[in-house]
Amino acid sequence: MTSLNECEHSLSEREGMDIVERATATIRLAQRYRTQVRHEDWEDEKRLRRDAVDVLVILRNIAERDGSDVTAEEKGVVRTWCTVVRKRVERDDEVRREIWTKAASWMEGNWEGKEWGMLSYMR
């Protein structure tokens, strides 16, 4: 999330090569995140990859111009990508919180007389 914040900040406060550096670092972190968190929705995964490639093409174009004259459209595409990734991470965090809450309530439940039944379930 810090990398996303820095990338979005660079879109509004900085120009050219700073945008390229921040956005590239954010894409790398997003790729690592995707490899660590698996999803059942393959279409969503493919869309995220395509969007990342689109952003990389824009960043390459900006770098080829040595960071000069970054258009509002280019910034908009990068900003939209950041928003989509942020929503994905927040949705994943919510799912993890729900799983943790269910696990914690199960662990804190009344175990009196259920210990042996649980062992047979685990076999």
C-alpha positions, 0 to 999 in steps of 0.5 A: 500500500505504501508503494501505491501511495507513493506512485499516486503521489508521484502522479500529482507532485512529480514529473517524468522519470520519477513517475516511471521509477515509482510506477515500475517499483509498484508493478514489481511489488504487485507482481510479487503480491499476486504470486503470494496470494492465489485467486480462483478468478482467473479472468480477474488475474488475466485482466490485472496482468494485461493492465500492468502490461499497458502501464509498462508500455506507457512507462516505456514511452515516457522513459523514451521521451526522457520523462518530458511531456507526460500527458494527463491521459498517461497519468490517468491510465497509471492512476486507474491501475493503482486504484484497481490494485488498491481495491484488490488488496483491500478486498483480499485483506477483508477476506483474510480478516474474515477467515481470521475472525472465524478461526479465532472464534472457533479456537476460543469456543467451548472445547469441554468434552470435544477434544477427542472428537476433534482428533478423530476428525483430523485423522 
